Amino acid sequence: MYYFYLGNMILPVTPKAVTFTYGGQNKTYSLIDDGEINILKKGKLSEISFDFLLPAGNYAFKTTNNSGQETYLKRIKLLKDQKKPFQFIIVRSSSGMNFRTFTNIKVSIEDYGIKEEADNGLRMTVSIKLKEFKPYGTKRVSVKGNVATIQE
């Protein structure tokens, strides 16, 4: 069983698939003798994308029964509009709630879209793309004698 959390909100239906993309920033240069070299650099921030269903009523396959579609859509919009990172968590467990693995990273919402189809009745599909967030900022260094102290 899988459980997906965006912040403190559990998704009502577990997505069928999730894609993690880990890009690179390596630089390739051509040499005078027609050879190439590759300068290795740290990777890009990871991206996560998936689609999930927002059912219009209660279904046996829902992970939670406490919120309607509008509540989820408002929460997703709020997560995007607040411009603050939040935790993205996937809990993977086997029968009996024995936890197998976790994904737990700080992310932001890059893009999301809502799709409605006549064939789906009142159900909606939300496509979402998340991007890993790494905190950043300046550090102050105080030097007293021969001792340097870093203040964050």
Sequence and secondary structure as in RCSB ss.txt:
>XXXX:A:sequence
MYYFYLGNMILPVTPKAVTFTYGGQNKTYSLIDDGEINILKKGKLSEISFDFLLPAGNYAFKTTNNSGQETYLKR
IKLLKDQKKPFQFIIVRSSSGMNFRTFTNIKVSIEDYGIKEEADNGLRMTVSIKLKEFKPYGTKRVSVKGNVATI
QE
>XXXX:A:secstr
 EEEEETTEE SS  S EEEE     EEEE TTS EEEE       EEEEEEEE SS  TT S  S  HHHHHHH
HHHHHHTT  EEEEEEEE TTS EEEEEEEEEEEEEEEEEE GGGTT EEEEEEEEE       EEEEETTEEEE
E 
